[in-house]
């Protein structure tokens, strides 16, 4: 049996998976998050590890699997930044903060000024992140930490992407994944000398290797790091027979699970994209050659399948935006699954009585946490046009629906940008929490000019991590073999031709709103 761990924004999930890719046990445990205003968000990495352990033990119990049956384990996680001292003790990531809050969340935007400084450097590392540094990457966060929390910086001895922190806790290995370093730390995996020390020195991080304990070379995804150490085996309820595999970022694990059947057919990869969508959304575009694309992160080498190149386009807040709509509206509340379900059911009823084109006068520009792709503008703001004094529950439902429409047509904008660069996109494979939202799934099928496929795997992201664990445990000769052996079939979703005209109108409306927002920003600067 294989144990897969997926640490997302709000929870840690664990799955027990057979060598054929069947999920036989799954459990989840919530994460604690500290928020300070709109831009600062922090985790307690020890609480994350505890949540992982609780989820793993629960998944093993649900699967009815004995501890010694688990032969491999690996981890994916968000690209959050963990800071520890030389002895592995946590350090605060805010001035005067508690040491337990030692992890800057992936969506934390405190380092916008530092990200802009990286972009202004003009260094060639920018050619491999879409031309613009994002505050969601690690380098600007590291710069911010050195400038604003110098006491923590001076004491630091280890810094990790969260997935690498988890494999360190599990095995004691200081190895860092080629996925995390390439996608978030400006490591160029396709070059003999991956670290660009001149860039790090230029942005004030000449002492990064000393402070972060970084290795000279990244480790390939799914390489075996050795067995669980005794402490981790006890904590996780497993044994030291279980081998730990080099992990990866959560969206990349989702892409691995969703696109597994194409693992050896790299020439066809650019026809099959993955949309890994939950709190945020990532469009994962793979190819057999680098395809630099402005407004998409990458091209990254060996970040998902060995030998392939990845461009990663995305939306920083999608599921999180629907949660926000529920919180902000007078008729809303805490965004529980029950409230989402109640709203969705009411939208279905309203569309049945009022027509499928519900609230067409209401328009949403969904950039409430910046525009990651294709505009690459982390300072972009959201817009709602067409509000009245109505504040009842039905008005909330109309706003929720139109926000979902906006999210879907923004994916259309991303796909159009990728096609303009040369991707021959024919099929979009969807993984993540959005697959459980019938409104979003309907909209993706209707709004996007491609075939939409939903995986039959209950959790494609956990499946992707299990493939990594299977390779690390030696069940397969390489990661591609594990993918092909464990791949699960998908179901094609049919588009409704009657929806095409109205969603084309909504797409054009969103592009117009982007232009209007830019015009208003220009007027504001003129004053």
Secondary structure as the mmCIF struct_conf table of DSSP 4:
data_model
#
loop_
_struct_conf.conf_type_id
_struct_conf.id
_struct_conf.beg_label_comp_id
_struct_conf.beg_label_asym_id
_struct_conf.beg_label_seq_id
_struct_conf.end_label_comp_id
_struct_conf.end_label_asym_id
_struct_conf.end_label_seq_id
STRN STRN1 UNK A 2 UNK A 7
BEND BEND1 UNK A 9 UNK A 10
STRN STRN2 UNK A 11 UNK A 17
TURN_TY1_P TURN_TY1_P1 UNK A 19 UNK A 20
BEND BEND2 UNK A 21 UNK A 21
STRN STRN3 UNK A 23 UNK A 30
HELX_LH_PP_P HELX_LH_PP_P1 UNK A 31 UNK A 32
STRN STRN4 UNK A 33 UNK A 36
TURN_TY1_P TURN_TY1_P2 UNK A 37 UNK A 39
STRN STRN5 UNK A 40 UNK A 43
HELX_RH_AL_P HELX_RH_AL_P1 UNK A 45 UNK A 63
TURN_TY1_P TURN_TY1_P3 UNK A 64 UNK A 64
HELX_RH_3T_P HELX_RH_3T_P1 UNK A 67 UNK A 69
STRN STRN6 UNK A 72 UNK A 77
STRN STRN7 UNK A 81 UNK A 85
TURN_TY1_P TURN_TY1_P4 UNK A 86 UNK A 87
BEND BEND3 UNK A 88 UNK A 88
STRN STRN8 UNK A 90 UNK A 90
BEND BEND4 UNK A 93 UNK A 94
TURN_TY1_P TURN_TY1_P5 UNK A 95 UNK A 96
TURN_TY1_P TURN_TY1_P6 UNK A 99 UNK A 100
STRN STRN9 UNK A 103 UNK A 104
TURN_TY1_P TURN_TY1_P7 UNK A 106 UNK A 107
TURN_TY1_P TURN_TY1_P8 UNK A 110 UNK A 111
HELX_RH_AL_P HELX_RH_AL_P2 UNK A 112 UNK A 120
TURN_TY1_P TURN_TY1_P9 UNK A 121 UNK A 121
HELX_RH_3T_P HELX_RH_3T_P2 UNK A 124 UNK A 128
TURN_TY1_P TURN_TY1_P10 UNK A 129 UNK A 131
BEND BEND5 UNK A 132 UNK A 132
TURN_TY1_P TURN_TY1_P11 UNK A 135 UNK A 136
BEND BEND6 UNK A 137 UNK A 137
HELX_RH_AL_P HELX_RH_AL_P3 UNK A 138 UNK A 148
HELX_RH_AL_P HELX_RH_AL_P4 UNK A 150 UNK A 155
STRN STRN10 UNK A 156 UNK A 161
HELX_RH_AL_P HELX_RH_AL_P5 UNK A 162 UNK A 171
STRN STRN11 UNK A 177 UNK A 177
HELX_RH_AL_P HELX_RH_AL_P6 UNK A 178 UNK A 184
BEND BEND7 UNK A 185 UNK A 185
TURN_TY1_P TURN_TY1_P12 UNK A 189 UNK A 190
BEND BEND8 UNK A 191 UNK A 193
HELX_RH_AL_P HELX_RH_AL_P7 UNK A 197 UNK A 202
TURN_TY1_P TURN_TY1_P13 UNK A 203 UNK A 204
TURN_TY1_P TURN_TY1_P14 UNK A 206 UNK A 207
HELX_RH_AL_P HELX_RH_AL_P8 UNK A 208 UNK A 212
TURN_TY1_P TURN_TY1_P15 UNK A 213 UNK A 213
BEND BEND9 UNK A 216 UNK A 217
HELX_LH_PP_P HELX_LH_PP_P2 UNK A 218 UNK A 218
STRN STRN12 UNK A 219 UNK A 219
HELX_LH_PP_P HELX_LH_PP_P3 UNK A 220 UNK A 220
TURN_TY1_P TURN_TY1_P16 UNK A 221 UNK A 222
STRN STRN13 UNK A 224 UNK A 227
HELX_LH_PP_P HELX_LH_PP_P4 UNK A 228 UNK A 229
HELX_RH_AL_P HELX_RH_AL_P9 UNK A 230 UNK A 236
TURN_TY1_P TURN_TY1_P17 UNK A 237 UNK A 237
TURN_TY1_P TURN_TY1_P18 UNK A 240 UNK A 241
BEND BEND10 UNK A 242 UNK A 242
STRN STRN14 UNK A 243 UNK A 245
STRN STRN15 UNK A 248 UNK A 249
HELX_RH_AL_P HELX_RH_AL_P10 UNK A 250 UNK A 258
BEND BEND11 UNK A 259 UNK A 259
HELX_RH_3T_P HELX_RH_3T_P3 UNK A 260 UNK A 262
TURN_TY1_P TURN_TY1_P19 UNK A 263 UNK A 264
HELX_RH_3T_P HELX_RH_3T_P4 UNK A 266 UNK A 271
STRN STRN16 UNK A 272 UNK A 277
BEND BEND12 UNK A 278 UNK A 280
STRN STRN17 UNK A 281 UNK A 287
BEND BEND13 UNK A 288 UNK A 289
TURN_TY1_P TURN_TY1_P20 UNK A 294 UNK A 295
BEND BEND14 UNK A 296 UNK A 296
STRN STRN18 UNK A 297 UNK A 301
BEND BEND15 UNK A 302 UNK A 305
TURN_TY1_P TURN_TY1_P21 UNK A 306 UNK A 307
STRN STRN19 UNK A 309 UNK A 315
BEND BEND16 UNK A 316 UNK A 316
BEND BEND17 UNK A 318 UNK A 318
HELX_RH_AL_P HELX_RH_AL_P11 UNK A 319 UNK A 328
BEND BEND18 UNK A 329 UNK A 329
TURN_TY1_P TURN_TY1_P22 UNK A 330 UNK A 331
BEND BEND19 UNK A 334 UNK A 334
HELX_RH_AL_P HELX_RH_AL_P12 UNK A 337 UNK A 354
BEND BEND20 UNK A 356 UNK A 357
TURN_TY1_P TURN_TY1_P23 UNK A 358 UNK A 361
STRN STRN20 UNK A 363 UNK A 365
TURN_TY1_P TURN_TY1_P24 UNK A 368 UNK A 369
STRN STRN21 UNK A 371 UNK A 371
BEND BEND21 UNK A 373 UNK A 375
STRN STRN22 UNK A 377 UNK A 377
TURN_TY1_P TURN_TY1_P25 UNK A 378 UNK A 379
STRN STRN23 UNK A 383 UNK A 385
BEND BEND22 UNK A 389 UNK A 389
BEND BEND23 UNK A 392 UNK A 392
HELX_RH_AL_P HELX_RH_AL_P13 UNK A 393 UNK A 421
TURN_TY1_P TURN_TY1_P26 UNK A 422 UNK A 422
STRN STRN24 UNK A 427 UNK A 431
BEND BEND24 UNK A 432 UNK A 432
HELX_RH_3T_P HELX_RH_3T_P5 UNK A 433 UNK A 436
HELX_RH_AL_P HELX_RH_AL_P14 UNK A 438 UNK A 447
BEND BEND25 UNK A 448 UNK A 450
STRN STRN25 UNK A 451 UNK A 455
BEND BEND26 UNK A 456 UNK A 457
TURN_TY1_P TURN_TY1_P27 UNK A 458 UNK A 459
HELX_RH_AL_P HELX_RH_AL_P15 UNK A 460 UNK A 472
TURN_TY1_P TURN_TY1_P28 UNK A 473 UNK A 474
BEND BEND27 UNK A 475 UNK A 478
HELX_RH_AL_P HELX_RH_AL_P16 UNK A 479 UNK A 486
STRN STRN26 UNK A 490 UNK A 493
HELX_LH_PP_P HELX_LH_PP_P5 UNK A 494 UNK A 495
HELX_RH_3T_P HELX_RH_3T_P6 UNK A 497 UNK A 499
HELX_RH_AL_P HELX_RH_AL_P17 UNK A 500 UNK A 526
#
